[in-house]
Amino acid sequence: MNLSTEQLLEIAQYSLVRIDGAWFMALVRKLGKETAWEMDVEAWKQFSYVLGKKIRKDIAPDPKWPESFLEALEILSKILKIEGRKVFVESDRITVQVTDCENQKAIAKAGVADCGIATVHTYQGLMRGLFGKEMDVVVKHTKNLNQGDDCCEVVISRQTHSSTKRHLI
């Protein structure tokens, strides 16, 4: 076999989405939809946190807000074949709109889950892996293709605090 890097990426993208779906459906059959959903969210939390740490270690050792998060989001989107994506940045708020996502299509086809909560935890995990667990963010899934909206939309807000930590000398 003589596959190009692009062909290998396409196979990896396809495989990642399908193993996620197969794992989820196996859990549904064995443990029920609610438990499967809880386990799926936990898996995405852990995966995204570890991915964020890997990106920090190998690509962005001194991450900057929001640039480094946007770069990490681009990597995640490429890995998961999330296309049709628009990103809007306003001060400490990032809005991500997606109209073409392999995971969302698979979920819609299976008709057993809604990816919104996993998306929220995935973005939080990615950010905390990249910037550290103390990174204070609010992530809201405000629109959902699987519920009839024109896109999936996630709003990420970085919380800034006026108080400062004091250290005793």
OpenMM code with the backbone's topology and positions (N, CA, C; nanometers):
from openmm import Vec3, app, unit

residues = "MET ASN LEU SER THR GLU GLN LEU LEU GLU ILE ALA GLN TYR SER LEU VAL ARG ILE ASP GLY ALA TRP PHE MET ALA LEU VAL ARG LYS LEU GLY LYS GLU THR ALA TRP GLU MET ASP VAL GLU ALA TRP LYS GLN PHE SER TYR VAL LEU GLY LYS LYS ILE ARG LYS ASP ILE ALA PRO ASP PRO LYS TRP PRO GLU SER PHE LEU GLU ALA LEU GLU ILE LEU SER LYS ILE LEU LYS ILE GLU GLY ARG LYS VAL PHE VAL GLU SER ASP ARG ILE THR VAL GLN VAL THR ASP CYS GLU ASN GLN LYS ALA ILE ALA LYS ALA GLY VAL ALA ASP CYS GLY ILE ALA THR VAL HIS THR TYR GLN GLY LEU MET ARG GLY LEU PHE GLY LYS GLU MET ASP VAL VAL VAL LYS HIS THR LYS ASN LEU ASN GLN GLY ASP ASP CYS CYS GLU VAL VAL ILE SER ARG GLN THR HIS SER SER THR LYS ARG HIS LEU ILE".split()
positions = [
    Vec3(0.0838, -0.1183, 0.0000),
    Vec3(0.0000, 0.0000, 0.0000),
    Vec3(0.0880, 0.1242, 0.0000),
    Vec3(0.0464, 0.2192, -0.0764),
    Vec3(0.1198, 0.3443, -0.0830),
    Vec3(0.0190, 0.4581, -0.0660),
    Vec3(-0.0224, 0.4823, 0.0589),
    Vec3(-0.1219, 0.5839, 0.0881),
    Vec3(-0.0550, 0.7189, 0.1137),
    Vec3(-0.1197, 0.8233, 0.0682),
    Vec3(-0.0699, 0.9579, 0.0954),
    Vec3(-0.1052, 0.9965, 0.2394),
    Vec3(-0.0436, 1.1014, 0.2881),
    Vec3(-0.0745, 1.1528, 0.4216),
    Vec3(-0.2214, 1.1923, 0.4285),
    Vec3(-0.2732, 1.2517, 0.3250),
    Vec3(-0.4145, 1.2925, 0.3203),
    Vec3(-0.5075, 1.1705, 0.3274),
    Vec3(-0.4736, 1.0640, 0.2572),
    Vec3(-0.5554, 0.9418, 0.2619),
    Vec3(-0.5529, 0.8806, 0.4020),
    Vec3(-0.4357, 0.8787, 0.4636),
    Vec3(-0.4255, 0.8269, 0.6001),
    Vec3(-0.5063, 0.9131, 0.6978),
    Vec3(-0.5017, 1.0455, 0.6807),
    Vec3(-0.5801, 1.1347, 0.7658),
    Vec3(-0.7291, 1.1059, 0.7498),
    Vec3(-0.7746, 1.0888, 0.6271),
    Vec3(-0.9161, 1.0591, 0.6031),
    Vec3(-0.9576, 0.9286, 0.6703),
    Vec3(-0.8727, 0.8265, 0.6635),
    Vec3(-0.9024, 0.6990, 0.7287),
    Vec3(-0.9042, 0.7163, 0.8805),
    Vec3(-0.8097, 0.7929, 0.9341),
    Vec3(-0.8053, 0.8169, 1.0783),
    Vec3(-0.9289, 0.8944, 1.1247),
    Vec3(-0.9678, 0.9981, 1.0503),
    Vec3(-1.0882, 1.0746, 1.0843),
    Vec3(-1.2109, 0.9839, 1.0857),
    Vec3(-1.2271, 0.9062, 0.9810),
    Vec3(-1.3391, 0.8140, 0.9698),
    Vec3(-1.3390, 0.7167, 1.0876),
    Vec3(-1.2220, 0.6616, 1.1176),
    Vec3(-1.2091, 0.5609, 1.2225),
    Vec3(-1.2398, 0.6182, 1.3603),
    Vec3(-1.1910, 0.7379, 1.3896),
    Vec3(-1.2132, 0.7979, 1.5212),
    Vec3(-1.3619, 0.8195, 1.5466),
    Vec3(-1.4318, 0.8742, 1.4494),
    Vec3(-1.5754, 0.8977, 1.4651),
    Vec3(-1.6496, 0.7646, 1.4797),
    Vec3(-1.6125, 0.6661, 1.4010),
    Vec3(-1.6820, 0.5376, 1.4050),
    Vec3(-1.6554, 0.4603, 1.5336),
    Vec3(-1.5321, 0.4649, 1.5866),
    Vec3(-1.5060, 0.3937, 1.7120),
    Vec3(-1.5782, 0.4626, 1.8272),
    Vec3(-1.5859, 0.5951, 1.8231),
    Vec3(-1.6624, 0.6675, 1.9252),
    Vec3(-1.8088, 0.6234, 1.9209),
    Vec3(-1.8649, 0.6152, 1.8016),
    Vec3(-2.0042, 0.5735, 1.7872),
    Vec3(-2.0263, 0.4281, 1.8245),
    Vec3(-1.9352, 0.3409, 1.7843),
    Vec3(-1.9482, 0.1990, 1.8157),
    Vec3(-1.9397, 0.1768, 1.9667),
    Vec3(-1.8464, 0.2453, 2.0309),
    Vec3(-1.8305, 0.2357, 2.1758),
    Vec3(-1.9576, 0.2842, 2.2444),
    Vec3(-2.0109, 0.3989, 2.1988),
    Vec3(-2.1331, 0.4537, 2.2579),
    Vec3(-2.2506, 0.3573, 2.2415),
    Vec3(-2.2693, 0.3048, 2.1216),
    Vec3(-2.3813, 0.2142, 2.0958),
    Vec3(-2.3676, 0.0840, 2.1753),
    Vec3(-2.2457, 0.0351, 2.1931),
    Vec3(-2.2246, -0.0843, 2.2752),
    Vec3(-2.2653, -0.0566, 2.4196),
    Vec3(-2.2303, 0.0620, 2.4700),
    Vec3(-2.2705, 0.0994, 2.6055),
    Vec3(-2.4219, 0.1125, 2.6167),
    Vec3(-2.4862, 0.1702, 2.5153),
    Vec3(-2.6326, 0.1823, 2.5168),
    Vec3(-2.6960, 0.0442, 2.5296),
    Vec3(-2.6497, -0.0497, 2.4476),
    Vec3(-2.7069, -0.1847, 2.4504),
    Vec3(-2.6824, -0.2544, 2.5852),
    Vec3(-2.5667, -0.2338, 2.6428),
    Vec3(-2.5297, -0.3044, 2.7659),
    Vec3(-2.5817, -0.2348, 2.8923),
    Vec3(-2.5722, -0.0995, 2.8958),
    Vec3(-2.5994, -0.0266, 3.0204),
    Vec3(-2.7130, 0.0752, 3.0115),
    Vec3(-2.7653, 0.0964, 2.8917),
    Vec3(-2.8727, 0.1951, 2.8753),
    Vec3(-2.8193, 0.3294, 2.8287),
    Vec3(-2.9094, 0.4067, 2.7717),
    Vec3(-2.8713, 0.5339, 2.7099),
    Vec3(-2.8143, 0.6346, 2.8106),
    Vec3(-2.8750, 0.6454, 2.9272),
    Vec3(-2.8300, 0.7444, 3.0258),
    Vec3(-2.6862, 0.7176, 3.0717),
    Vec3(-2.6570, 0.5942, 3.1065),
    Vec3(-2.5216, 0.5587, 3.1502),
    Vec3(-2.4225, 0.5743, 3.0349),
    Vec3(-2.4636, 0.5332, 2.9152),
    Vec3(-2.3755, 0.5492, 2.7982),
    Vec3(-2.3422, 0.6953, 2.7772),
    Vec3(-2.4408, 0.7800, 2.7904),
    Vec3(-2.4193, 0.9236, 2.7716),
    Vec3(-2.3236, 0.9775, 2.8772),
    Vec3(-2.3409, 0.9378, 3.0032),
    Vec3(-2.2505, 0.9821, 3.1099),
    Vec3(-2.1068, 0.9370, 3.0823),
    Vec3(-2.0906, 0.8136, 3.0376),
    Vec3(-1.9574, 0.7609, 3.0084),
    Vec3(-1.8951, 0.8329, 2.8884),
    Vec3(-1.9759, 0.8628, 2.7883),
    Vec3(-1.9274, 0.9328, 2.6696),
    Vec3(-1.8761, 1.0716, 2.7069),
    Vec3(-1.9516, 1.1428, 2.7883),
    Vec3(-1.9090, 1.2762, 2.8328),
    Vec3(-1.7772, 1.2662, 2.9087),
    Vec3(-1.7652, 1.1684, 2.9976),
    Vec3(-1.6405, 1.1517, 3.0729),
    Vec3(-1.5229, 1.1212, 2.9804),
    Vec3(-1.5471, 1.0381, 2.8792),
    Vec3(-1.4403, 1.0049, 2.7842),
    Vec3(-1.3957, 1.1287, 2.7069),
    Vec3(-1.4906, 1.2097, 2.6613),
    Vec3(-1.4547, 1.3311, 2.5869),
    Vec3(-1.3863, 1.4344, 2.6759),
    Vec3(-1.4272, 1.4435, 2.8019),
    Vec3(-1.3579, 1.5327, 2.8966),
    Vec3(-1.2104, 1.4941, 2.9057),
    Vec3(-1.1855, 1.3655, 2.9262),
    Vec3(-1.0479, 1.3176, 2.9438),
    Vec3(-0.9672, 1.3312, 2.8143),
    Vec3(-1.0260, 1.2892, 2.7035),
    Vec3(-0.9584, 1.2976, 2.5740),
    Vec3(-0.9175, 1.4418, 2.5428),
    Vec3(-1.0108, 1.5348, 2.5586),
    Vec3(-0.9815, 1.6742, 2.5220),
    Vec3(-0.8789, 1.7371, 2.6151),
    Vec3(-0.8837, 1.7021, 2.7433),
    Vec3(-0.7843, 1.7539, 2.8375),
    Vec3(-0.6443, 1.7046, 2.8001),
    Vec3(-0.6325, 1.5766, 2.7734),
    Vec3(-0.5029, 1.5187, 2.7355),
    Vec3(-0.4554, 1.5767, 2.6019),
    Vec3(-0.5466, 1.5959, 2.5069),
    Vec3(-0.5103, 1.6577, 2.3793),
    Vec3(-0.4604, 1.8001, 2.4018),
    Vec3(-0.5282, 1.8765, 2.4868),
    Vec3(-0.4833, 2.0122, 2.5181),
    Vec3(-0.3435, 2.0133, 2.5783),
    Vec3(-0.3166, 1.9182, 2.6701),
    Vec3(-0.1830, 1.9084, 2.7295),
    Vec3(-0.0784, 1.8730, 2.6236),
    Vec3(-0.1127, 1.7843, 2.5321),
    Vec3(-0.0206, 1.7442, 2.4244),
    Vec3(0.0110, 1.8633, 2.3340),
    Vec3(-0.0910, 1.9405, 2.3013),
    Vec3(-0.0713, 2.0594, 2.2171),
    Vec3(0.0188, 2.1593, 2.2896),
    Vec3(-0.0041, 2.1783, 2.4185),
    Vec3(0.0810, 2.2698, 2.4952),
    Vec3(0.2260, 2.2210, 2.4962),
    Vec3(0.2446, 2.0922, 2.5196),
    Vec3(0.3796, 2.0357, 2.5284),
    Vec3(0.4535, 2.0452, 2.3952),
    Vec3(0.3881, 2.0085, 2.2860),
    Vec3(0.4563, 1.9941, 2.1578),
    Vec3(0.4426, 2.1122, 2.0618),
    Vec3(0.3392, 2.1946, 2.0792),
    Vec3(0.3116, 2.2978, 1.9791),
    Vec3(0.3075, 2.4385, 2.0383),
    Vec3(0.2448, 2.4544, 2.1549),
    Vec3(0.2241, 2.5873, 2.2127),
    Vec3(0.2673, 2.5891, 2.3596),
    Vec3(0.3989, 2.5853, 2.3851),
    Vec3(0.4456, 2.5768, 2.5242),
    Vec3(0.4127, 2.7002, 2.6091),
    Vec3(0.3869, 2.8127, 2.5449),
    Vec3(0.3503, 2.9352, 2.6164),
    Vec3(0.2196, 2.9872, 2.5566),
    Vec3(0.1071, 2.9190, 2.5864),
    Vec3(-0.0187, 2.9539, 2.5191),
    Vec3(-0.0685, 3.0939, 2.5532),
    Vec3(-0.1268, 3.1570, 2.4532),
    Vec3(-0.1842, 3.2926, 2.4663),
    Vec3(-0.3329, 3.2851, 2.4343),
    Vec3(-0.4106, 3.3594, 2.5105),
    Vec3(-0.5545, 3.3683, 2.4867),
    Vec3(-0.5808, 3.4819, 2.3898),
    Vec3(-0.6653, 3.4667, 2.2911),
    Vec3(-0.7380, 3.3469, 2.2494),
    Vec3(-0.6668, 3.2680, 2.1390),
    Vec3(-0.5527, 3.3209, 2.0912),
    Vec3(-0.4863, 3.2629, 1.9740),
    Vec3(-0.4553, 3.1141, 1.9888),
    Vec3(-0.3978, 3.0765, 2.1014),
    Vec3(-0.3582, 2.9362, 2.1199),
    Vec3(-0.4800, 2.8446, 2.1278),
    Vec3(-0.5877, 2.8924, 2.1901),
    Vec3(-0.7090, 2.8110, 2.1944),
    Vec3(-0.7664, 2.7937, 2.0542),
    Vec3(-0.7643, 2.9002, 1.9741),
    Vec3(-0.8151, 2.8906, 1.8372),
    Vec3(-0.7312, 2.7926, 1.7551),
    Vec3(-0.6005, 2.7917, 1.7766),
    Vec3(-0.5144, 2.6957, 1.7076),
    Vec3(-0.5444, 2.5524, 1.7530),
    Vec3(-0.5655, 2.5332, 1.8832),
    Vec3(-0.5995, 2.4005, 1.9353),
    Vec3(-0.7352, 2.3546, 1.8815),
    Vec3(-0.8273, 2.4466, 1.8718),
    Vec3(-0.9597, 2.4162, 1.8167),
    Vec3(-0.9488, 2.3760, 1.6695),
    Vec3(-0.8586, 2.4384, 1.5975),
    Vec3(-0.8348, 2.4023, 1.4572),
    Vec3(-0.7805, 2.2597, 1.4476),
    Vec3(-0.6893, 2.2242, 1.5367),
    Vec3(-0.6347, 2.0886, 1.5383),
    Vec3(-0.7454, 1.9883, 1.5694),
    Vec3(-0.8240, 2.0145, 1.6742),
    Vec3(-0.9342, 1.9261, 1.7108),
    Vec3(-1.0327, 1.9112, 1.5943),
    Vec3(-1.0648, 2.0202, 1.5293),
    Vec3(-1.1597, 2.0178, 1.4176),
    Vec3(-1.1059, 1.9366, 1.3007),
    Vec3(-0.9776, 1.9457, 1.2765),
    Vec3(-0.9159, 1.8669, 1.1691),
    Vec3(-0.9195, 1.7183, 1.2031),
    Vec3(-0.8848, 1.6846, 1.3276),
    Vec3(-0.8848, 1.5455, 1.3717),
    Vec3(-1.0241, 1.4846, 1.3595),
    Vec3(-1.1268, 1.5598, 1.4000),
    Vec3(-1.2634, 1.5085, 1.4042),
    Vec3(-1.3431, 1.5335, 1.2759),
    Vec3(-1.2781, 1.5951, 1.1771),
    Vec3(-1.3432, 1.6290, 1.0501),
    Vec3(-1.4684, 1.7138, 1.0727),
    Vec3(-1.4470, 1.8208, 1.1469),
    Vec3(-1.5522, 1.9196, 1.1689),
    Vec3(-1.5304, 2.0283, 1.0644),
    Vec3(-1.6160, 2.0285, 0.9637),
    Vec3(-1.6033, 2.1241, 0.8541),
    Vec3(-1.7208, 2.2209, 0.8596),
    Vec3(-1.7236, 2.3161, 0.7709),
    Vec3(-1.8328, 2.4119, 0.7730),
    Vec3(-1.8337, 2.4903, 0.9027),
    Vec3(-1.7159, 2.5285, 0.9492),
    Vec3(-1.6999, 2.5938, 1.0791),
    Vec3(-1.6676, 2.7414, 1.0606),
    Vec3(-1.7367, 2.8243, 1.1371),
    Vec3(-1.7080, 2.9675, 1.1432),
    Vec3(-1.6778, 3.0018, 1.2882),
    Vec3(-1.5772, 3.0874, 1.3072),
    Vec3(-1.5374, 3.1271, 1.4412),
    Vec3(-1.5386, 3.2793, 1.4489),
    Vec3(-1.6023, 3.3298, 1.5535),
    Vec3(-1.6097, 3.4733, 1.5769),
    Vec3(-1.5467, 3.5029, 1.7124),
    Vec3(-1.4583, 3.6036, 1.7170),
    Vec3(-1.3906, 3.6396, 1.8408),
    Vec3(-1.4261, 3.7830, 1.8755),
    Vec3(-1.4779, 3.8003, 1.9972),
    Vec3(-1.5091, 3.9331, 2.0490),
    Vec3(-1.4582, 3.9415, 2.1920),
    Vec3(-1.3553, 4.0188, 2.2145),
    Vec3(-1.2978, 4.0376, 2.3471),
    Vec3(-1.2644, 3.9022, 2.4094),
    Vec3(-1.3298, 3.8665, 2.5189),
    Vec3(-1.3033, 3.7392, 2.5860),
    Vec3(-1.4095, 3.6349, 2.5542),
    Vec3(-1.4743, 3.6493, 2.4375),
    Vec3(-1.5776, 3.5531, 2.3975),
    Vec3(-1.5495, 3.5009, 2.2573),
    Vec3(-1.5593, 3.3691, 2.2426),
    Vec3(-1.5425, 3.3036, 2.1129),
    Vec3(-1.6734, 3.2316, 2.0822),
    Vec3(-1.7247, 3.2527, 1.9625),
    Vec3(-1.8443, 3.1820, 1.9168),
    Vec3(-1.8035, 3.0925, 1.8012),
    Vec3(-1.8375, 2.9638, 1.8123),
    Vec3(-1.8060, 2.8661, 1.7089),
    Vec3(-1.9384, 2.8151, 1.6529),
    Vec3(-1.9534, 2.8271, 1.5208),
    Vec3(-2.0718, 2.7754, 1.4530),
    Vec3(-2.0280, 2.6680, 1.3546),
    Vec3(-2.0972, 2.5535, 1.3578),
    Vec3(-2.0613, 2.4407, 1.2727),
    Vec3(-2.1854, 2.3938, 1.1974),
    Vec3(-2.1675, 2.3752, 1.0657),
    Vec3(-2.2778, 2.3241, 0.9835),
    Vec3(-2.2492, 2.1859, 0.9269),
    Vec3(-2.1259, 2.1365, 0.9435),
    Vec3(-2.0886, 2.0067, 0.8877),
    Vec3(-1.9925, 1.9371, 0.9831),
    Vec3(-2.0432, 1.8340, 1.0521),
    Vec3(-1.9636, 1.7648, 1.1536),
    Vec3(-1.9933, 1.6161, 1.1462),
    Vec3(-1.8887, 1.5355, 1.1332),
    Vec3(-1.9058, 1.3908, 1.1215),
    Vec3(-1.9709, 1.3305, 1.2458),
    Vec3(-1.9314, 1.3752, 1.3656),
    Vec3(-1.9926, 1.3225, 1.4877),
    Vec3(-2.1413, 1.3543, 1.4927),
    Vec3(-2.1772, 1.4771, 1.4597),
    Vec3(-2.3180, 1.5175, 1.4616),
    Vec3(-2.3987, 1.4347, 1.3629),
    Vec3(-2.3421, 1.4100, 1.2443),
    Vec3(-2.4129, 1.3287, 1.1447),
    Vec3(-2.4357, 1.1869, 1.1963),
    Vec3(-2.3347, 1.1299, 1.2601),
    Vec3(-2.3471, 0.9945, 1.3133),
    Vec3(-2.4518, 0.9892, 1.4244),
    Vec3(-2.4519, 1.0897, 1.5099),
    Vec3(-2.5496, 1.0961, 1.6190),
    Vec3(-2.6907, 1.1109, 1.5633),
    Vec3(-2.7068, 1.1966, 1.4624),
    Vec3(-2.8383, 1.2138, 1.4006),
    Vec3(-2.8859, 1.0829, 1.3384),
    Vec3(-2.7961, 1.0120, 1.2733),
    Vec3(-2.8308, 0.8846, 1.2098),
    Vec3(-2.8742, 0.7813, 1.3132),
    Vec3(-2.8014, 0.7740, 1.4252),
    Vec3(-2.8338, 0.6769, 1.5299),
    Vec3(-2.9592, 0.7173, 1.6076),
    Vec3(-2.9826, 0.8488, 1.6181),
    Vec3(-3.1007, 0.8985, 1.6873),
    Vec3(-3.1060, 0.8663, 1.8361),
    Vec3(-2.9906, 0.8531, 1.9007),
    Vec3(-2.9905, 0.8138, 2.0414),
    Vec3(-2.9303, 0.9173, 2.1354),
    Vec3(-2.8724, 1.0209, 2.0841),
    Vec3(-2.8051, 1.1153, 2.1729),
    Vec3(-2.7958, 1.2525, 2.1079),
    Vec3(-2.7514, 1.3450, 2.1861),
    Vec3(-2.7337, 1.4825, 2.1431),
    Vec3(-2.5938, 1.5247, 2.1866),
    Vec3(-2.5124, 1.5683, 2.0935),
    Vec3(-2.3709, 1.5915, 2.1229),
    Vec3(-2.3421, 1.7201, 2.1992),
    Vec3(-2.4419, 1.8017, 2.2286),
    Vec3(-2.4188, 1.9308, 2.2926),
    Vec3(-2.3413, 1.9257, 2.4218),
    Vec3(-2.3795, 1.8385, 2.5137),
    Vec3(-2.3110, 1.8336, 2.6429),
    Vec3(-2.1681, 1.7834, 2.6277),
    Vec3(-2.1455, 1.6878, 2.5381),
    Vec3(-2.0085, 1.6396, 2.5152),
    Vec3(-1.9238, 1.7503, 2.4531),
    Vec3(-1.9835, 1.8284, 2.3638),
    Vec3(-1.9116, 1.9398, 2.3020),
    Vec3(-1.8690, 2.0409, 2.4073),
    Vec3(-1.9584, 2.0754, 2.4967),
    Vec3(-1.9265, 2.1699, 2.6041),
    Vec3(-1.8068, 2.1195, 2.6843),
    Vec3(-1.8109, 1.9949, 2.7263),
    Vec3(-1.7022, 1.9402, 2.8077),
    Vec3(-1.5739, 1.9214, 2.7269),
    Vec3(-1.5863, 1.8944, 2.5983),
    Vec3(-1.4684, 1.8813, 2.5127),
    Vec3(-1.3962, 2.0146, 2.5012),
    Vec3(-1.4694, 2.1220, 2.4774),
    Vec3(-1.4064, 2.2537, 2.4671),
    Vec3(-1.3444, 2.2950, 2.6004),
    Vec3(-1.4148, 2.2677, 2.7117),
    Vec3(-1.3590, 2.2999, 2.8427),
    Vec3(-1.2315, 2.2194, 2.8684),
    Vec3(-1.2347, 2.0911, 2.8369),
    Vec3(-1.1172, 2.0063, 2.8582),
    Vec3(-0.9992, 2.0499, 2.7744),
    Vec3(-1.0243, 2.0821, 2.6485),
    Vec3(-0.9184, 2.1285, 2.5599),
    Vec3(-0.8538, 2.2548, 2.6163),
    Vec3(-0.9368, 2.3466, 2.6620),
    Vec3(-0.8860, 2.4720, 2.7159),
    Vec3(-0.8077, 2.4503, 2.8448),
    Vec3(-0.8572, 2.3646, 2.9323),
    Vec3(-0.7878, 2.3401, 3.0588),
    Vec3(-0.6579, 2.2636, 3.0384),
    Vec3(-0.6558, 2.1733, 2.9411),
    Vec3(-0.5309, 2.1046, 2.9096),
    Vec3(-0.4272, 2.2001, 2.8542),
    Vec3(-0.4722, 2.2950, 2.7755),
    Vec3(-0.3837, 2.3918, 2.7118),
    Vec3(-0.3343, 2.4987, 2.8093),
    Vec3(-0.4256, 2.5522, 2.8920),
    Vec3(-0.3915, 2.6649, 2.9791),
    Vec3(-0.3740, 2.6272, 3.1259),
    Vec3(-0.4161, 2.5093, 3.1655),
    Vec3(-0.4104, 2.4690, 3.3052),
    Vec3(-0.5504, 2.4565, 3.3621),
    Vec3(-0.5625, 2.3735, 3.4636),
    Vec3(-0.6943, 2.3434, 3.5204),
    Vec3(-0.7606, 2.4642, 3.5842),
    Vec3(-0.6833, 2.5651, 3.6189),
    Vec3(-0.7416, 2.6829, 3.6824),
    Vec3(-0.8065, 2.7786, 3.5822),
    Vec3(-0.7933, 2.7513, 3.4538),
    Vec3(-0.8537, 2.8359, 3.3506),
    Vec3(-1.0041, 2.8393, 3.3730),
    Vec3(-1.0576, 2.9572, 3.3923),
    Vec3(-1.1988, 2.9735, 3.4249),
    Vec3(-1.2763, 3.0121, 3.2986),
    Vec3(-1.3541, 2.9182, 3.2483),
    Vec3(-1.4319, 2.9422, 3.1272),
    Vec3(-1.5759, 2.8966, 3.1463),
    Vec3(-1.6631, 2.9606, 3.0704),
    Vec3(-1.8019, 2.9184, 3.0615),
    Vec3(-1.8241, 2.8792, 2.9162),
    Vec3(-1.8751, 2.7595, 2.8956),
    Vec3(-1.9019, 2.7109, 2.7604),
    Vec3(-2.0491, 2.6766, 2.7524),
    Vec3(-2.1177, 2.7359, 2.6536),
    Vec3(-2.2609, 2.7113, 2.6363),
    Vec3(-2.2883, 2.6644, 2.4940),
    Vec3(-2.3675, 2.5599, 2.4829),
    Vec3(-2.4126, 2.5083, 2.3527),
    Vec3(-2.5469, 2.5746, 2.3263),
    Vec3(-2.5502, 2.6746, 2.2375),
    Vec3(-2.6690, 2.7587, 2.2216),
    Vec3(-2.7571, 2.7216, 2.1028),
    Vec3(-2.7025, 2.6494, 2.0053),
    Vec3(-2.7808, 2.6036, 1.8904),
    Vec3(-2.7401, 2.4607, 1.8600),
    Vec3(-2.8334, 2.3851, 1.7974),
    Vec3(-2.8075, 2.2436, 1.7763),
    Vec3(-2.8717, 2.1966, 1.6455),
    Vec3(-2.7896, 2.1489, 1.5533),
    Vec3(-2.8405, 2.0946, 1.4267),
    Vec3(-2.9393, 1.9813, 1.4499),
    Vec3(-2.9114, 1.8973, 1.5499),
    Vec3(-2.9981, 1.7823, 1.5772),
    Vec3(-3.1333, 1.8223, 1.6371),
    Vec3(-3.1487, 1.9499, 1.6689),
    Vec3(-3.2771, 1.9973, 1.7196),
    Vec3(-3.3390, 2.1002, 1.6262),
    Vec3(-3.2939, 2.1011, 1.5000),
    Vec3(-3.3562, 2.1845, 1.3980),
    Vec3(-3.2953, 2.3217, 1.3760),
    Vec3(-3.1897, 2.3559, 1.4488),
    Vec3(-3.1251, 2.4857, 1.4273),
    Vec3(-3.0432, 2.4822, 1.2987),
    Vec3(-3.0047, 2.6004, 1.2493),
    Vec3(-2.9282, 2.6104, 1.1247),
    Vec3(-2.7817, 2.5720, 1.1412),
    Vec3(-2.7365, 2.5573, 1.2663),
    Vec3(-2.5984, 2.5180, 1.2942),
    Vec3(-2.5895, 2.4714, 1.4384),
    Vec3(-2.4789, 2.4122, 1.4719),
    Vec3(-2.4449, 2.3919, 1.6123),
    Vec3(-2.3623, 2.5144, 1.6513),
    Vec3(-2.3950, 2.5720, 1.7627),
    Vec3(-2.3241, 2.6926, 1.8059),
    Vec3(-2.2805, 2.6756, 1.9502),
    Vec3(-2.1545, 2.7084, 1.9742),
    Vec3(-2.0976, 2.7038, 2.1079),
    Vec3(-2.0369, 2.8404, 2.1367),
    Vec3(-2.0682, 2.8944, 2.2547),
    Vec3(-2.0138, 3.0226, 2.2975),
    Vec3(-1.9222, 2.9966, 2.4166),
    Vec3(-1.7972, 3.0391, 2.4023),
    Vec3(-1.6945, 3.0189, 2.5032),
    Vec3(-1.6579, 3.1554, 2.5595),
    Vec3(-1.6732, 3.1710, 2.6903),
    Vec3(-1.6402, 3.2985, 2.7545),
    Vec3(-1.5339, 3.2753, 2.8599),
    Vec3(-1.4296, 3.3522, 2.8501),
    Vec3(-1.3256, 3.3467, 2.9528),
    Vec3(-1.3673, 3.4396, 3.0636),
    Vec3(-1.3642, 3.3880, 3.1851),
    Vec3(-1.4027, 3.4672, 3.3005),
    Vec3(-1.2803, 3.5414, 3.3522),
    Vec3(-1.2951, 3.6694, 3.3693),
    Vec3(-1.1863, 3.7475, 3.4280),
    Vec3(-1.2327, 3.7949, 3.5647),
    Vec3(-1.1435, 3.7924, 3.6587),
    Vec3(-1.1767, 3.8297, 3.7962),
    Vec3(-1.0979, 3.9546, 3.8324),
    Vec3(-1.1662, 4.0481, 3.8941),
    Vec3(-1.0988, 4.1724, 3.9323),
    Vec3(-1.0138, 4.1534, 4.0581),
    Vec3(-1.0477, 4.0543, 4.1385),
    Vec3(-0.9672, 4.0326, 4.2585),
    Vec3(-0.8393, 3.9579, 4.2228),
    Vec3(-0.7363, 3.9843, 4.2963),
    Vec3(-0.6093, 3.9155, 4.2718),
    Vec3(-0.5761, 3.8300, 4.3932),
    Vec3(-0.5025, 3.7257, 4.3693),
    Vec3(-0.4593, 3.6382, 4.4780),
    Vec3(-0.3413, 3.7042, 4.5473),
    Vec3(-0.3411, 3.6969, 4.6777),
    Vec3(-0.2307, 3.7511, 4.7540),
    Vec3(-0.1506, 3.6377, 4.8140),
    Vec3(-0.0215, 3.6502, 4.8085),
    Vec3(0.0668, 3.5491, 4.8646),
    Vec3(0.1397, 3.6076, 4.9849),
    Vec3(0.1479, 3.5302, 5.0895),
    Vec3(0.2240, 3.5735, 5.2067),
    Vec3(0.3717, 3.5524, 5.1803),
    Vec3(0.4508, 3.6485, 5.2213),
    Vec3(0.5952, 3.6379, 5.2004),
    Vec3(0.6612, 3.5885, 5.3268),
] * unit.nanometer
topology = app.Topology()
chain = topology.addChain("A")
for resn in residues:
    res = topology.addResidue(resn, chain)
    for name in ("N", "CA", "C"):
        topology.addAtom(name, app.Element.getBySymbol(name[0]), res)
